[in-house]
Amino acid sequence: MNIRTRVLTGTALAVALGAGTFGAVSASAAQAESAPAAAAAATAKKDGGAEEKNFTTTTHLTIDAATRAAQAALDAAEQENQKVTVAVVDRNGNTLVTLRGDGAGPQSYESAQRKAFTAVSWNAPTSVLAGRLAQTPNLKDIPGTLFLGGGTPVQAKGAPVAGIGVAGAPSGDLDEKFAKAGADSLAK
């Protein structure tokens, strides 16, 4: 073997050994770090469930379910020759999916998101919430909300987990009908 081949072979061997050693040390460190957490969790459960008292579990809509619901709402609108945008937001009002149908107006994108946000925030259809403006007109001043028909909440075990908003049809009633079709598709 010439000297160049020996150097390259030695370097390759050193890199392989170093990577193996680094992986073993990293795995060992990860196990060492997780051991105290596991012990603390076991102790919390034994000590009267401190973990259960301090934390809660929430249900979230998957991206797959959000996409299916948005597509179902868009399909319902297209069956009635309506050009709309559909938005699905999570429990915190963060947009998961937005589908802008062919020919939907530029204003429909933001309107759909705001309707979805409003529906999940109050766990009620936006048409119902729009009726409350007569008694409390300053509701409309809350940032990110839109009190027009077209938004519906998605619930799991009675709690809101998402909102579906539709905008672009000639009336809020139609927008809400399509949003409801999206929410109903999740029950199938």
MDTraj code that builds the backbone (N, CA, C; nanometers):
import mdtraj as md
import numpy as np

residues = "MET ASN ILE ARG THR ARG VAL LEU THR GLY THR ALA LEU ALA VAL ALA LEU GLY ALA GLY THR PHE GLY ALA VAL SER ALA SER ALA ALA GLN ALA GLU SER ALA PRO ALA ALA ALA ALA ALA ALA THR ALA LYS LYS ASP GLY GLY ALA GLU GLU LYS ASN PHE THR THR THR THR HIS LEU THR ILE ASP ALA ALA THR ARG ALA ALA GLN ALA ALA LEU ASP ALA ALA GLU GLN GLU ASN GLN LYS VAL THR VAL ALA VAL VAL ASP ARG ASN GLY ASN THR LEU VAL THR LEU ARG GLY ASP GLY ALA GLY PRO GLN SER TYR GLU SER ALA GLN ARG LYS ALA PHE THR ALA VAL SER TRP ASN ALA PRO THR SER VAL LEU ALA GLY ARG LEU ALA GLN THR PRO ASN LEU LYS ASP ILE PRO GLY THR LEU PHE LEU GLY GLY GLY THR PRO VAL GLN ALA LYS GLY ALA PRO VAL ALA GLY ILE GLY VAL ALA GLY ALA PRO SER GLY ASP LEU ASP GLU LYS PHE ALA LYS ALA GLY ALA ASP SER LEU ALA LYS".split()
xyz = np.array([
    [0.0829, -0.1177, 0.0000],
    [0.0000, 0.0000, 0.0000],
    [0.0874, 0.1241, 0.0000],
    [0.0470, 0.2188, -0.0795],
    [0.1262, 0.3413, -0.0781],
    [0.0830, 0.4290, 0.0390],
    [0.1571, 0.5324, 0.0634],
    [0.1352, 0.6174, 0.1819],
    [0.0008, 0.6906, 0.1748],
    [-0.0373, 0.7321, 0.0559],
    [-0.1650, 0.8040, 0.0399],
    [-0.2822, 0.7125, 0.0754],
    [-0.2798, 0.5901, 0.0308],
    [-0.3852, 0.4933, 0.0604],
    [-0.3907, 0.4658, 0.2095],
    [-0.2745, 0.4527, 0.2750],
    [-0.2713, 0.4292, 0.4197],
    [-0.3309, 0.5467, 0.4965],
    [-0.2993, 0.6689, 0.4548],
    [-0.3531, 0.7882, 0.5231],
    [-0.5048, 0.7953, 0.5069],
    [-0.5536, 0.7721, 0.3857],
    [-0.6986, 0.7765, 0.3618],
    [-0.7705, 0.6659, 0.4384],
    [-0.7145, 0.5477, 0.4402],
    [-0.7748, 0.4367, 0.5138],
    [-0.7760, 0.4666, 0.6632],
    [-0.6670, 0.5180, 0.7142],
    [-0.6589, 0.5522, 0.8564],
    [-0.7570, 0.6625, 0.8942],
    [-0.7697, 0.7615, 0.8078],
    [-0.8633, 0.8712, 0.8333],
    [-1.0068, 0.8199, 0.8343],
    [-1.0415, 0.7367, 0.7380],
    [-1.1770, 0.6809, 0.7311],
    [-1.2072, 0.5982, 0.8557],
    [-1.1089, 0.5198, 0.8993],
    [-1.1264, 0.4386, 1.0191],
    [-1.1446, 0.5268, 1.1424],
    [-1.0677, 0.6322, 1.1540],
    [-1.0775, 0.7235, 1.2683],
    [-1.2131, 0.7937, 1.2715],
    [-1.2623, 0.8353, 1.1544],
    [-1.3939, 0.9002, 1.1467],
    [-1.5033, 0.8028, 1.1884],
    [-1.4951, 0.6793, 1.1403],
    [-1.5967, 0.5794, 1.1753],
    [-1.5961, 0.5509, 1.3248],
    [-1.4795, 0.5350, 1.3834],
    [-1.4709, 0.5105, 1.5272],
    [-1.5208, 0.6305, 1.6071],
    [-1.4859, 0.7507, 1.5615],
    [-1.5309, 0.8724, 1.6300],
    [-1.6822, 0.8857, 1.6258],
    [-1.7423, 0.8578, 1.5112],
    [-1.8879, 0.8663, 1.4990],
    [-1.9557, 0.7646, 1.5891],
    [-1.9005, 0.6452, 1.5942],
    [-1.9574, 0.5416, 1.6807],
    [-1.9467, 0.5798, 1.8269],
    [-1.8329, 0.6331, 1.8662],
    [-1.8133, 0.6750, 2.0051],
    [-1.9075, 0.7894, 2.0396],
    [-1.9201, 0.8877, 1.9491],
    [-2.0090, 1.0019, 1.9731],
    [-2.1536, 0.9553, 1.9885],
    [-2.1954, 0.8615, 1.9018],
    [-2.3323, 0.8090, 1.9103],
    [-2.3567, 0.7378, 2.0409],
    [-2.2611, 0.6596, 2.0860],
    [-2.2755, 0.5872, 2.2119],
    [-2.2816, 0.6830, 2.3293],
    [-2.1963, 0.7855, 2.3274],
    [-2.1966, 0.8838, 2.4362],
    [-2.3274, 0.9617, 2.4362],
    [-2.3764, 1.0002, 2.3177],
    [-2.5026, 1.0739, 2.3088],
    [-2.6186, 0.9903, 2.3588],
    [-2.6235, 0.8643, 2.3192],
    [-2.7310, 0.7765, 2.3642],
    [-2.7251, 0.7584, 2.5145],
    [-2.6047, 0.7434, 2.5676],
    [-2.5885, 0.7269, 2.7117],
    [-2.6344, 0.8518, 2.7856],
    [-2.6007, 0.9692, 2.7317],
    [-2.6412, 1.0950, 2.7948],
    [-2.7930, 1.1104, 2.7906],
    [-2.8545, 1.0733, 2.6785],
    [-3.0000, 1.0848, 2.6671],
    [-3.0686, 0.9939, 2.7684],
    [-3.0145, 0.8732, 2.7872],
    [-3.0725, 0.7822, 2.8853],
    [-3.0558, 0.8378, 3.0256],
    [-2.9402, 0.8962, 3.0531],
    [-2.9146, 0.9520, 3.1859],
    [-3.0065, 1.0696, 3.2150],
    [-3.0336, 1.1518, 3.1113],
    [-3.1217, 1.2672, 3.1309],
    [-3.2665, 1.2243, 3.1497],
    [-3.3099, 1.1182, 3.0819],
    [-3.4491, 1.0768, 3.0916],
    [-3.4775, 1.0011, 3.2213],
    [-3.3767, 0.9442, 3.2827],
    [-3.3972, 0.8681, 3.4057],
    [-3.4547, 0.9541, 3.5177],
    [-3.4016, 1.0744, 3.5459],
    [-3.4608, 1.1570, 3.6521],
    [-3.6050, 1.1977, 3.6205],
    [-3.6335, 1.2250, 3.4944],
    [-3.7700, 1.2638, 3.4574],
    [-3.8663, 1.1480, 3.4811],
    [-3.8253, 1.0273, 3.4452],
    [-3.9103, 0.9103, 3.4668],
    [-3.9309, 0.8862, 3.6162],
    [-3.8241, 0.9038, 3.6949],
    [-3.8356, 0.8855, 3.8402],
    [-3.9280, 0.9905, 3.9000],
    [-3.9179, 1.1141, 3.8532],
    [-4.0040, 1.2212, 3.9037],
    [-4.1504, 1.1938, 3.8697],
    [-4.1765, 1.1444, 3.7491],
    [-4.3133, 1.1127, 3.7096],
    [-4.3693, 1.0004, 3.7953],
    [-4.2882, 0.8982, 3.8210],
    [-4.3331, 0.7870, 3.9054],
    [-4.3607, 0.8352, 4.0467],
    [-4.2756, 0.9225, 4.0998],
    [-4.2945, 0.9767, 4.2343],
    [-4.4213, 1.0616, 4.2396],
    [-4.4443, 1.1420, 4.1355],
    [-4.5623, 1.2285, 4.1324],
    [-4.6897, 1.1449, 4.1369],
    [-4.6902, 1.0342, 4.0653],
    [-4.8088, 0.9495, 4.0660],
    [-4.8285, 0.8843, 4.2022],
    [-4.7196, 0.8463, 4.2685],
    [-4.7286, 0.7858, 4.4016],
    [-4.7708, 0.8877, 4.5063],
    [-4.7275, 1.0112, 4.4929],
    [-4.7508, 1.1146, 4.5933],
    [-4.8853, 1.1851, 4.5771],
    [-4.9822, 1.1187, 4.5247],
    [-5.1146, 1.1797, 4.5150],
    [-5.1406, 1.2453, 4.3805],
    [-5.0603, 1.2156, 4.2804],
    [-5.0880, 1.2630, 4.1458],
    [-5.0593, 1.4096, 4.1228],
    [-4.9474, 1.4597, 4.1704],
    [-4.9117, 1.6000, 4.1444],
    [-4.9124, 1.6270, 3.9955],
    [-4.8691, 1.5283, 3.9176],
    [-4.8680, 1.5454, 3.7727],
    [-5.0100, 1.5663, 3.7213],
    [-5.1041, 1.4919, 3.7743],
    [-5.2424, 1.5055, 3.7322],
    [-5.3012, 1.6395, 3.7737],
    [-5.2560, 1.6970, 3.8833],
    [-5.3073, 1.8241, 3.9312],
    [-5.2506, 1.9425, 3.8542],
    [-5.1305, 1.9293, 3.8027],
    [-5.0607, 2.0417, 3.7416],
    [-5.0660, 2.0466, 3.5894],
    [-5.1125, 1.9406, 3.5266],
    [-5.1121, 1.9354, 3.3816],
    [-5.2474, 1.8903, 3.3304],
    [-5.2749, 1.9255, 3.2062],
    [-5.3989, 1.8843, 3.1431],
    [-5.3684, 1.8304, 3.0038],
    [-5.4566, 1.7516, 2.9535],
    [-5.4422, 1.6961, 2.8202],
    [-5.5483, 1.7585, 2.7320],
    [-5.5099, 1.7968, 2.6117],
    [-5.6060, 1.8553, 2.5196],
    [-5.6131, 1.7727, 2.3924],
    [-5.7225, 1.7890, 2.3221],
    [-5.7437, 1.7192, 2.1962],
    [-5.7219, 1.8185, 2.0826],
    [-5.6517, 1.7738, 1.9816],
    [-5.6233, 1.8596, 1.8666],
    [-5.6688, 1.7919, 1.7388],
    [-5.7103, 1.8709, 1.6429],
    [-5.7473, 1.8216, 1.5115],
    [-5.6192, 1.7939, 1.4332],
    [-5.6111, 1.6772, 1.3704],
    [-5.4917, 1.6458, 1.2907],
    [-5.4941, 1.7262, 1.1618],
    [-5.3786, 1.7422, 1.1017],
    [-5.3713, 1.8136, 0.9744],
    [-5.4492, 1.7389, 0.8668],
    [-5.4485, 1.6065, 0.8734],
    [-5.5250, 1.5264, 0.7773],
    [-5.6749, 1.5536, 0.7918],
    [-5.7227, 1.5548, 0.9154],
    [-5.8653, 1.5819, 0.9387],
    [-5.9003, 1.7246, 0.8976],
    [-5.8139, 1.8194, 0.9278],
    [-5.8382, 1.9588, 0.8901],
    [-5.8462, 1.9732, 0.7385],
    [-5.7596, 1.9034, 0.6690],
    [-5.7587, 1.9093, 0.5222],
    [-5.8854, 1.8466, 0.4654],
    [-5.9260, 1.7328, 0.5208],
    [-6.0495, 1.6680, 0.4737],
    [-6.1710, 1.7558, 0.4980],
    [-6.1764, 1.8202, 0.6148],
    [-6.2895, 1.9082, 0.6464],
    [-6.2927, 2.0281, 0.5522],
    [-6.1765, 2.0871, 0.5271],
    [-6.1703, 2.2018, 0.4357],
    [-6.2146, 2.1609, 0.2953],
    [-6.1689, 2.0449, 0.2511],
    [-6.2064, 1.9985, 0.1172],
    [-6.3563, 1.9684, 0.1103],
    [-6.4134, 1.9116, 0.2159],
    [-6.5577, 1.8841, 0.2177],
    [-6.6378, 2.0143, 0.2097],
    [-6.5928, 2.1161, 0.2800],
    [-6.6615, 2.2464, 0.2747],
    [-6.6498, 2.3070, 0.1354],
    [-6.5319, 2.2998, 0.0763],
    [-6.5113, 2.3530, -0.0589],
    [-6.5949, 2.2765, -0.1605],
    [-6.6005, 2.1444, -0.1462],
    [-6.6820, 2.0625, -0.2364],
    [-6.8297, 2.0987, -0.2254],
    [-6.8786, 2.1205, -0.1022],
    [-7.0192, 2.1584, -0.0827],
    [-7.0486, 2.2906, -0.1532],
    [-6.9562, 2.3845, -0.1448],
    [-6.9752, 2.5136, -0.2106],
    [-6.9728, 2.4985, -0.3627],
    [-6.8807, 2.4186, -0.4125],
    [-6.8700, 2.3995, -0.5569],
    [-6.9935, 2.3312, -0.6145],
    [-7.0586, 2.2441, -0.5358],
    [-7.1812, 2.1791, -0.5819],
    [-7.2922, 2.2804, -0.6050],
    [-7.2831, 2.3944, -0.5366],
    [-7.3831, 2.5000, -0.5536],
    [-7.3263, 2.6170, -0.6341],
    [-7.2181, 2.5900, -0.7069],
    [-7.1540, 2.6898, -0.7931],
    [-7.1121, 2.8162, -0.7192],
    [-7.0649, 2.7994, -0.5961],
    [-7.0172, 2.9134, -0.5175],
    [-6.8651, 2.9119, -0.5142],
    [-6.8068, 3.0303, -0.5271],
    [-6.6616, 3.0459, -0.5271],
    [-6.6202, 3.0992, -0.3903],
    [-6.5634, 3.0120, -0.3085],
    [-6.5344, 3.0472, -0.1695],
    [-6.3917, 3.0093, -0.1306],
    [-6.3528, 3.0609, -0.0157],
    [-6.2295, 3.0200, 0.0503],
    [-6.2688, 2.9558, 0.1822],
    [-6.1991, 2.8483, 0.2185],
    [-6.2245, 2.7760, 0.3430],
    [-6.0983, 2.7793, 0.4278],
    [-6.1136, 2.8120, 0.5550],
    [-5.9995, 2.8095, 0.6481],
    [-6.0353, 2.7229, 0.7678],
    [-5.9380, 2.6475, 0.8146],
    [-5.9536, 2.5672, 0.9361],
    [-5.8444, 2.6116, 1.0321],
    [-5.8855, 2.6485, 1.1541],
    [-5.7899, 2.6903, 1.2568],
    [-5.7954, 2.5927, 1.3732],
    [-5.6851, 2.5849, 1.4486],
    [-5.6830, 2.4989, 1.5662],
    [-5.7465, 2.5693, 1.6859],
    [-5.7445, 2.5057, 1.8000],
    [-5.8079, 2.5584, 1.9215],
    [-5.7544, 2.6958, 1.9600],
    [-5.6292, 2.7229, 1.9255],
    [-5.5682, 2.8509, 1.9598],
    [-5.5844, 2.9556, 1.8507],
    [-5.6575, 2.9217, 1.7461],
    [-5.6810, 3.0163, 1.6382],
    [-5.5725, 3.0193, 1.5327],
    [-5.4773, 2.9261, 1.5397],
    [-5.3703, 2.9195, 1.4396],
    [-5.4210, 2.8460, 1.3164],
    [-5.3937, 2.9003, 1.2005],
    [-5.4419, 2.8406, 1.0770],
    [-5.3725, 2.7079, 1.0493],
    [-5.4538, 2.6055, 1.0266],
    [-5.4035, 2.4739, 0.9894],
    [-5.4060, 2.4563, 0.8381],
    [-5.5195, 2.4939, 0.7766],
    [-5.5388, 2.4749, 0.6329],
    [-5.6223, 2.5904, 0.5786],
    [-5.5858, 2.6386, 0.4619],
    [-5.6698, 2.7330, 0.3894],
    [-5.6750, 2.6875, 0.2445],
    [-5.7956, 2.6705, 0.1931],
    [-5.8157, 2.6343, 0.0531],
    [-5.8937, 2.7462, -0.0141],
    [-5.8337, 2.8062, -0.1137],
    [-5.9013, 2.9127, -0.1882],
    [-5.9530, 2.8505, -0.3165],
    [-6.0849, 2.8465, -0.3283],
    [-6.1460, 2.7868, -0.4463],
    [-6.1206, 2.8708, -0.5699],
    [-6.1291, 2.8069, -0.6847],
    [-6.1116, 2.8782, -0.8115],
    [-6.2119, 2.9926, -0.8208],
    [-6.1612, 3.1118, -0.8453],
    [-6.2478, 3.2281, -0.8634],
    [-6.2920, 3.2962, -0.7364],
    [-6.2479, 3.2495, -0.6197],
    [-6.2875, 3.3139, -0.4934],
    [-6.2254, 3.4534, -0.4871],
    [-6.2999, 3.5471, -0.4318],
    [-6.2537, 3.6853, -0.4238],
    [-6.1354, 3.7025, -0.3297],
    [-6.0586, 3.8089, -0.3497],
    [-5.9398, 3.8311, -0.2661],
    [-5.9728, 3.8559, -0.1191],
    [-6.0879, 3.9118, -0.0907],
    [-6.1273, 3.9385, 0.0480],
    [-6.1647, 3.8107, 0.1226],
    [-6.1940, 3.7046, 0.0488],
    [-6.2447, 3.5828, 0.1124],
    [-6.1385, 3.5107, 0.1942],
    [-6.0128, 3.5261, 0.1586],
    [-5.9055, 3.4557, 0.2291],
    [-5.9000, 3.4970, 0.3763],
    [-5.8839, 3.6262, 0.4015],
    [-5.8759, 3.6745, 0.5396],
    [-6.0096, 3.6579, 0.6124],
    [-6.1193, 3.6799, 0.5417],
    [-6.2512, 3.6665, 0.6049],
    [-6.2750, 3.5240, 0.6549],
    [-6.2365, 3.4254, 0.5757],
    [-6.2550, 3.2857, 0.6164],
    [-6.1738, 3.2553, 0.7418],
    [-6.0517, 3.3030, 0.7469],
    [-5.9677, 3.2796, 0.8652],
    [-6.0267, 3.3466, 0.9886],
    [-6.0738, 3.4691, 0.9736],
    [-6.1290, 3.5422, 1.0882],
    [-6.2600, 3.4789, 1.1359],
    [-6.3412, 3.4287, 1.0450],
    [-6.4645, 3.3600, 1.0847],
    [-6.4316, 3.2317, 1.1617],
    [-6.3341, 3.1568, 1.1133],
    [-6.2935, 3.0339, 1.1824],
    [-6.2409, 3.0661, 1.3220],
    [-6.1587, 3.1698, 1.3328],
    [-6.1038, 3.2134, 1.4615],
    [-6.2160, 3.2535, 1.5575],
    [-6.3132, 3.3264, 1.5071],
    [-6.4247, 3.3720, 1.5903],
    [-6.5075, 3.2533, 1.6394],
    [-6.5351, 3.1581, 1.5506],
    [-6.6161, 3.0413, 1.5880],
    [-6.5495, 2.9586, 1.6966],
    [-6.4185, 2.9333, 1.6840],
    [-6.3508, 2.8517, 1.7845],
    [-6.3322, 2.9300, 1.9143],
    [-6.3125, 3.0602, 1.9052],
    [-6.2909, 3.1410, 2.0252],
    [-6.4123, 3.1408, 2.1176],
    [-6.5323, 3.1455, 2.0586],
    [-6.6548, 3.1488, 2.1394],
    [-6.7295, 3.0164, 2.1370],
    [-6.6771, 2.9164, 2.0660],
    [-6.7399, 2.7852, 2.0584],
    [-6.8864, 2.7960, 2.0151],
    [-6.9078, 2.8789, 1.9130],
    [-7.0434, 2.8997, 1.8619],
    [-7.0355, 2.9392, 1.7146],
    [-7.1402, 2.9070, 1.6386],
    [-7.1445, 2.9525, 1.4996],
    [-7.1423, 3.1059, 1.4946],
    [-7.0763, 3.1603, 1.3943],
    [-7.0634, 3.3057, 1.3869],
    [-7.1966, 3.3750, 1.3600],
    [-7.2928, 3.3052, 1.3019],
    [-7.4243, 3.3676, 1.2814],
    [-7.4915, 3.3943, 1.4165],
    [-7.4731, 3.3041, 1.5109],
    [-7.5278, 3.3234, 1.6460],
    [-7.4561, 3.4389, 1.7140],
    [-7.3255, 3.4442, 1.6976],
    [-7.2464, 3.5503, 1.7592],
    [-7.2793, 3.6864, 1.6993],
    [-7.3083, 3.6900, 1.5693],
    [-7.3444, 3.8169, 1.5044],
    [-7.4701, 3.8744, 1.5674],
    [-7.5613, 3.7879, 1.6097],
    [-7.6836, 3.8339, 1.6766],
    [-7.6556, 3.8990, 1.8110],
    [-7.5447, 3.8648, 1.8736],
    [-7.5106, 3.9216, 2.0039],
    [-7.4573, 4.0647, 1.9933],
    [-7.4235, 4.1076, 1.8739],
    [-7.3685, 4.2426, 1.8570],
    [-7.4683, 4.3509, 1.8953],
    [-7.5967, 4.3213, 1.8836],
    [-7.6974, 4.4207, 1.9209],
    [-7.6868, 4.4553, 2.0697],
    [-7.6620, 4.3549, 2.1537],
    [-7.6484, 4.3787, 2.2975],
    [-7.5073, 4.4252, 2.3355],
    [-7.4072, 4.3793, 2.2618],
    [-7.2678, 4.4106, 2.2961],
    [-7.1928, 4.4512, 2.1691],
    [-7.2141, 4.5722, 2.1217],
    [-7.1538, 4.6124, 1.9941],
    [-7.0008, 4.6174, 1.9950],
    [-6.9405, 4.6315, 2.1118],
    [-6.7941, 4.6386, 2.1151],
    [-6.7270, 4.5027, 2.0953],
    [-6.8028, 4.3932, 2.0855],
    [-6.7438, 4.2620, 2.0550],
    [-6.6670, 4.2671, 1.9237],
    [-6.7199, 4.3446, 1.8292],
    [-6.6572, 4.3505, 1.6969],
    [-6.5185, 4.4144, 1.6997],
    [-6.4839, 4.4784, 1.8118],
    [-6.3537, 4.5441, 1.8241],
    [-6.2422, 4.4481, 1.8670],
    [-6.2754, 4.3258, 1.8989],
    [-6.1738, 4.2284, 1.9403],
    [-6.0914, 4.1898, 1.8173],
    [-5.9596, 4.2064, 1.8242],
    [-5.8741, 4.1797, 1.7075],
    [-5.8885, 4.0367, 1.6552],
    [-5.8905, 4.0256, 1.5227],
    [-5.8925, 3.8950, 1.4572],
    [-6.0293, 3.8339, 1.4408],
    [-6.1336, 3.8983, 1.4936],
    [-6.2672, 3.8403, 1.4869],
    [-6.3460, 3.8976, 1.3700],
    [-6.4475, 3.8241, 1.3285],
    [-6.5401, 3.8700, 1.2248],
    [-6.6757, 3.8096, 1.2558],
    [-6.7686, 3.8950, 1.2919],
    [-6.9014, 3.8503, 1.3334],
    [-6.9983, 3.8540, 1.2160],
    [-6.9735, 3.7657, 1.1209],
    [-7.0616, 3.7443, 1.0067],
    [-7.0833, 3.5944, 0.9944],
    [-7.1986, 3.5539, 0.9462],
    [-7.2244, 3.4120, 0.9273],
    [-7.1179, 3.3485, 0.8385],
    [-7.0803, 3.2246, 0.8709],
    [-6.9841, 3.1533, 0.7880],
    [-6.8799, 3.0782, 0.8673],
    [-6.8863, 3.0864, 1.0001],
    [-6.7906, 3.0138, 1.0824],
    [-6.8620, 2.9165, 1.1738],
    [-6.8025, 2.8008, 1.1934],
    [-6.8606, 2.7021, 1.2836],
    [-6.7489, 2.6340, 1.3639],
    [-6.7755, 2.6068, 1.4915],
    [-6.6734, 2.5377, 1.5708],
    [-6.6751, 2.3881, 1.5445],
    [-6.5622, 2.3248, 1.5715],
    [-6.5514, 2.1788, 1.5688],
    [-6.5259, 2.1386, 1.7131],
    [-6.6055, 2.0455, 1.7622],
    [-6.5952, 2.0060, 1.9027],
    [-6.5537, 1.8603, 1.9179],
    [-6.4877, 1.8344, 2.0290],
    [-6.4571, 1.6982, 2.0720],
    [-6.4910, 1.6925, 2.2200],
    [-6.5814, 1.6036, 2.2563],
    [-6.6272, 1.5904, 2.3950],
    [-6.6816, 1.7223, 2.4494],
    [-6.7514, 1.7960, 2.3637],
    [-6.8150, 1.9211, 2.4049],
    [-6.7243, 2.0419, 2.4102],
    [-6.5960, 2.0237, 2.3860],
    [-6.5017, 2.1353, 2.3909],
    [-6.4572, 2.1717, 2.2493],
    [-6.4345, 2.3003, 2.2237],
    [-6.3895, 2.3393, 2.0899],
    [-6.2453, 2.2957, 2.0650],
    [-6.2210, 2.2358, 1.9492],
    [-6.0855, 2.1945, 1.9125],
    [-6.0399, 2.2606, 1.7824],
    [-6.1333, 2.3199, 1.7097],
    [-6.1005, 2.3842, 1.5828],
    [-6.2182, 2.4712, 1.5404],
    [-6.1940, 2.5514, 1.4392],
    [-6.3004, 2.6318, 1.3789],
    [-6.2863, 2.6244, 1.2282],
    [-6.3989, 2.6242, 1.1591],
    [-6.3996, 2.6240, 1.0130],
    [-6.4703, 2.7506, 0.9689],
    [-6.4050, 2.8268, 0.8841],
    [-6.4633, 2.9493, 0.8310],
    [-6.4710, 2.9431, 0.6800],
    [-6.5810, 2.9922, 0.6266],
    [-6.6003, 2.9975, 0.4813],
    [-6.6415, 3.1395, 0.4464],
    [-6.5860, 3.1921, 0.3388],
    [-6.6210, 3.3260, 0.2932],
    [-6.6212, 3.3298, 0.1409],
    [-6.7105, 3.4110, 0.0869],
    [-6.7142, 3.4303, -0.0575],
    [-6.8490, 3.4070, -0.1205],
    [-6.9378, 3.3329, -0.0554],
    [-7.0727, 3.3120, -0.1094],
    [-7.1512, 3.4421, -0.0912],
    [-7.2623, 3.4567, -0.1602],
    [-7.3370, 3.5820, -0.1506],
    [-7.4017, 3.6088, -0.0144],
    [-7.4079, 3.5081, 0.0729],
    [-7.4662, 3.5316, 0.2052],
    [-7.3913, 3.4507, 0.3111],
    [-7.3965, 3.5023, 0.4329],
    [-7.3363, 3.4317, 0.5452],
    [-7.4040, 3.2990, 0.5720],
    [-7.5332, 3.2905, 0.5405],
    [-7.6051, 3.1646, 0.5603],
    [-7.5451, 3.0534, 0.4735],
    [-7.5144, 3.0870, 0.3479],
    [-7.4525, 2.9875, 0.2601],
    [-7.3119, 2.9530, 0.3083],
    [-7.2343, 3.0556, 0.3439],
    [-7.0992, 3.0305, 0.3948],
    [-7.1042, 2.9354, 0.5139],
    [-7.1982, 2.9605, 0.6047],
    [-7.2080, 2.8767, 0.7248],
    [-7.2557, 2.7354, 0.6917],
    [-7.3425, 2.7242, 0.5946],
    [-7.3891, 2.5922, 0.5495],
    [-7.2699, 2.5094, 0.5009],
    [-7.1793, 2.5727, 0.4263],
    [-7.0621, 2.5016, 0.3743],
    [-6.9635, 2.4696, 0.4868],
    [-6.9474, 2.5621, 0.5807],
    [-6.8589, 2.5367, 0.6958],
    [-6.9119, 2.4185, 0.7766],
    [-7.0418, 2.4128, 0.7944],
    [-7.1036, 2.3022, 0.8684],
    [-7.0829, 2.1699, 0.7956],
    [-7.0880, 2.1738, 0.6632],
    [-7.0615, 2.0517, 0.5844],
    [-6.9201, 2.0012, 0.6109],
    [-6.8264, 2.0935, 0.6255],
    [-6.6894, 2.0546, 0.6574],
    [-6.6811, 1.9918, 0.7946],
    [-6.7475, 2.0544, 0.8934],
    [-6.7460, 2.0006, 1.0305],
    [-6.8160, 1.8646, 1.0358],
    [-6.9276, 1.8521, 0.9651],
    [-7.0015, 1.7260, 0.9641],
    [-6.9208, 1.6123, 0.9019],
    [-6.8317, 1.6462, 0.8079],
    [-6.7517, 1.5409, 0.7427],
    [-6.6575, 1.4728, 0.8411],
    [-6.6277, 1.5369, 0.9515],
    [-6.5373, 1.4778, 1.0522],
    [-6.6055, 1.3686, 1.1334],
    [-6.7383, 1.3690, 1.1339],
    [-6.8121, 1.2689, 1.2099],
    [-6.8259, 1.1377, 1.1332],
    [-6.7872, 1.1382, 1.0079],
    [-6.8029, 1.0181, 0.9229],
    [-6.6847, 0.9267, 0.9364],
])
top = md.Topology()
chain = top.add_chain()
for i, resn in enumerate(residues, 1):
    res = top.add_residue(resn, chain, resSeq=i)
    for name in ("N", "CA", "C"):
        top.add_atom(name, md.element.get_by_symbol(name[0]), res)
traj = md.Trajectory(xyz[None], top)
